[in-house]
C-alpha cells in the first residue's frame, strides 16, 4: 500500500475506510510510511473517522509471524472496534495480514 493519505499526520477530509479490503498480506511503503503506530493516534486522521493503530509492539525478525490486535480509536474510546491480524518483521519492512474492517470509516493507518 502506498500513498500518504494513510499517515496519522494527515487530517480527515475523505472519510475513507477499509471495509472492502480483501484478506491478504500487505506492506506499507513509500510516502505512506512503513508501519502502523503503536500508540493511540487522534481520531479523524489518515482520511478516516476511526483511526487504526497496532495495540502492542511490532515483532522482531526472530519472532516470525505474530498475532496482534489493531484498535480503531473513536468517540473517546481508543479501542472502540478491533481486528486481530498477523504481523511479520522482514528486517527492513513489516508485512501485515489485514482483514476488512467491520464497518466503514475505520481504516488501517501508518506513521511516518
Wavefront OBJ file of the C-alpha trace (Angstrom):
o trace
v 0.000 0.000 0.000
v 1.359 3.384 -0.857
v 0.071 6.928 -0.685
v 0.462 9.473 2.086
v -3.285 9.535 2.835
v -2.827 6.739 5.451
v -0.446 8.790 7.618
v -1.752 9.774 11.041
v -0.309 13.234 10.404
v -2.916 13.744 7.644
v -6.323 15.071 8.675
v -9.768 13.715 7.939
v -11.366 15.017 4.779
v -12.228 11.973 2.667
v -13.893 9.590 5.192
v -12.199 6.559 3.628
v -12.459 3.040 5.008
v -11.069 -0.482 4.637
v -14.351 -2.413 4.796
v -13.841 -3.597 1.196
v -10.223 -4.640 1.744
v -9.681 -8.305 0.980
v -7.885 -10.518 3.493
v -4.258 -10.615 2.334
v -0.694 -9.731 3.316
v 0.098 -6.025 2.812
v 3.220 -3.912 3.042
v 3.169 -0.170 3.707
v 5.812 1.634 1.666
v 6.831 4.950 0.195
v 5.182 8.168 1.325
v 2.626 6.195 3.361
v 5.266 5.270 5.958
v 6.424 1.761 6.788
v 4.481 0.726 9.881
v 1.369 1.223 11.962
v 1.593 3.440 15.025
v 1.961 1.635 18.369
v 0.333 4.415 20.372
v -3.185 5.797 20.153
v -3.435 8.411 17.384
v -6.106 11.121 17.414
v -9.462 10.407 15.761
v -10.193 11.926 12.348
v -6.715 11.220 10.964
v -5.431 9.375 7.870
v -8.553 10.405 5.942
v -10.966 8.442 8.105
v -13.018 8.815 11.262
v -11.842 5.879 13.428
v -8.052 5.769 13.221
v -6.454 2.284 13.223
v -3.311 1.547 15.276
v -1.366 -1.508 16.476
v -2.186 -2.238 20.123
v 1.153 -3.828 21.010
v 4.690 -3.837 19.736
v 5.954 -4.848 16.320
v 7.757 -8.201 16.342
v 11.487 -8.691 15.981
v 12.811 -10.563 12.938
v 13.428 -13.622 15.105
v 9.846 -13.832 16.404
v 8.453 -14.742 12.994
v 4.743 -14.273 12.386
v 2.902 -12.948 15.457
v -0.716 -12.169 16.246
v -1.580 -8.598 17.230
v -4.690 -6.521 17.831
v -5.434 -3.448 15.735
v -7.655 -0.958 17.533
v -9.753 1.781 15.956
v -9.955 4.967 18.021
v -13.354 6.659 18.142
v -15.570 8.704 20.457
v -13.143 8.788 23.388
v -12.537 5.042 23.221
v -9.028 4.129 21.930
v -10.267 0.618 21.080
v -13.926 1.133 20.093
v -13.546 -1.561 17.402
v -10.728 -4.038 16.842
v -9.378 -6.691 14.496
v -6.899 -9.478 15.178
v -4.196 -9.541 12.493
v -0.845 -11.216 11.899
v 2.431 -9.291 11.527
v 5.841 -10.321 10.182
v 9.095 -8.366 10.500
v 11.042 -8.697 7.247
v 14.073 -6.771 8.587
v 13.626 -3.535 6.581
v 9.812 -3.580 6.466
v 6.760 -5.214 8.016
v 4.089 -7.381 6.437
v 0.571 -7.229 7.838
v -2.143 -9.789 7.151
v -5.076 -7.399 7.167
v -8.787 -8.150 7.216
v -11.647 -5.962 6.058
v -12.792 -3.596 8.790
v -16.141 -4.324 10.439
v -17.749 -1.176 9.036
v -16.917 1.939 7.097
v -14.964 4.910 8.393
v -12.428 2.567 10.028
v -9.010 2.481 8.399
v -5.565 0.970 8.981
v -3.233 3.929 9.448
v 0.522 4.452 9.420
v 3.125 6.687 10.986
v 5.864 8.465 9.076
l 1 2 3 4 5 6 7 8 9 10 11 12 13 14 15 16 17 18 19 20 21 22 23 24 25 26 27 28 29 30 31 32 33 34 35 36 37 38 39 40 41 42 43 44 45 46 47 48 49 50 51 52 53 54 55 56 57 58 59 60 61 62 63 64 65 66 67 68 69 70 71 72 73 74 75 76 77 78 79 80 81 82 83 84 85 86 87 88 89 90 91 92 93 94 95 96 97 98 99 100 101 102 103 104 105 106 107 108 109 110 111 112
